Amino acid sequence: MEETLEARLERLEDLEAIRALLADYRRYLDGKDFRAYASLFAREGEFIAGEGDAIRASGPEAIFALVDGMRGTLLTDQGGDDVHVAVNEVIELAGDRATANSTWVYLIRGEGDVPEVSKIGHYEDELIREDGRWKFLRRRAPMDIPTF
Amino acid sequence: MADDPTLIARLQRLEDLAEIERLFYEYRRHLDARDMHAYSRLFCTDGEWTGRTGSAVGPDGIQAMLEANLSPNPAPPGATSWHIVSNPLIDLDGDSATASTTWSLIRRADGDEPKVVLLGHYDDVLAREDGRWKFKRRRAHIDIPHQPA
């Protein structure tokens, strides 16, 4: 059956909304606005990272506490001293769900005040439309270099 | 609305742009995963790849060339690579298109650190084959470091 124009348009809108979600994620993260960051996760949303997926939290409140606690350790204390460059997105839509794969590069203000490529990894995402907005149902952020 | 040919054409343009951009990221994903088969299927039946590794035509030829020239990924944390693909510019012309993108290659350096080792760009000719956008011709250029003529 021929897909309706409206359905085709909605696919493009969904792709764009998901790209905006991925961009908002890194914007709030690097801006140290961890409340706004946590609000990008679904009510049951999960964040998973670290060696053996040991760093994890479920739900916006717990995710806020987890990421806020990374200040000065996994993240720089001050905004402007680090940036996540999110690239290479491949998004698969399936109605009110979607999956996405992308690459992250973590740059920091290095010694001598020069930008330094500190880490690289990737994101494996499960996304959900919740209350009419696309959100992270599960974001796994494994690091690829350096090795854990 | 459903029968408006102008709207259909405008929508089709956006769909084509989205599919072609996605093709660029699938390309680097299969390449970095060293999935040479999936990578080679992104090319047209007579699709051509040209770059430092050589030149080859058709999915089977491209797969064979890559398998001969690129070592597979060793077990983690082996020397693996990540292509960062950016700045896509796409010009559509019906069932064909031209495009350019920039790429950088990050490798695991001594000391288990990420290091940017190459910068370059792609020049592409694309074609719709059996309803899917594929590479008709991809030229991979290295800009840094200088390449001997």
Contacts between the chains, C-beta under 8 A, distances in Angstrom:
chain1	res1	chain2	res2	distance
A	4	B	2	6.5
A	5	B	1	6.1
A	5	B	2	5.6
A	5	B	7	6.3
A	5	B	8	6.7
A	5	B	11	6.2
A	6	B	1	7.8
A	8	B	11	5.6
A	8	B	15	6.6
A	9	B	11	6.2
A	11	B	15	7.8
A	12	B	11	7.6
A	12	B	14	5.4
A	12	B	15	6.7
A	12	B	18	6.4
A	15	B	18	6.0
A	85	B	84	7.7
A	87	B	84	5.3
A	87	B	85	6.8
A	87	B	86	6.2
A	88	B	25	4.7
A	88	B	28	5.9
A	88	B	29	6.8
A	88	B	83	7.7
A	88	B	84	6.9
A	88	B	85	5.9
A	89	B	25	6.2
A	90	B	22	6.2
A	90	B	25	4.9
A	90	B	26	6.0
A	90	B	29	6.2
A	91	B	22	7.7
A	101	B	29	6.8
A	103	B	82	6.1
A	103	B	84	6.7
A	105	B	84	6.6
A	105	B	106	7.1
A	105	B	114	7.5
A	117	B	106	6.8
A	117	B	113	7.8
A	117	B	114	4.8
A	117	B	115	7.1
A	117	B	116	6.3
A	118	B	114	7.4
A	119	B	114	6.5
A	120	B	82	5.6
A	120	B	106	5.6
A	120	B	114	4.5
A	144	B	80	7.1
A	144	B	82	7.0
A	145	B	77	7.7
A	145	B	80	8.0
A	145	B	82	7.9
A	145	B	106	7.5
A	145	B	108	5.0
A	145	B	112	6.6
A	145	B	113	6.8
A	145	B	114	4.4
A	146	B	77	7.9
A	146	B	108	7.9
A	146	B	112	4.1
A	146	B	113	6.1
A	146	B	114	7.6
A	147	B	76	7.1
A	147	B	77	3.7
A	147	B	112	5.5
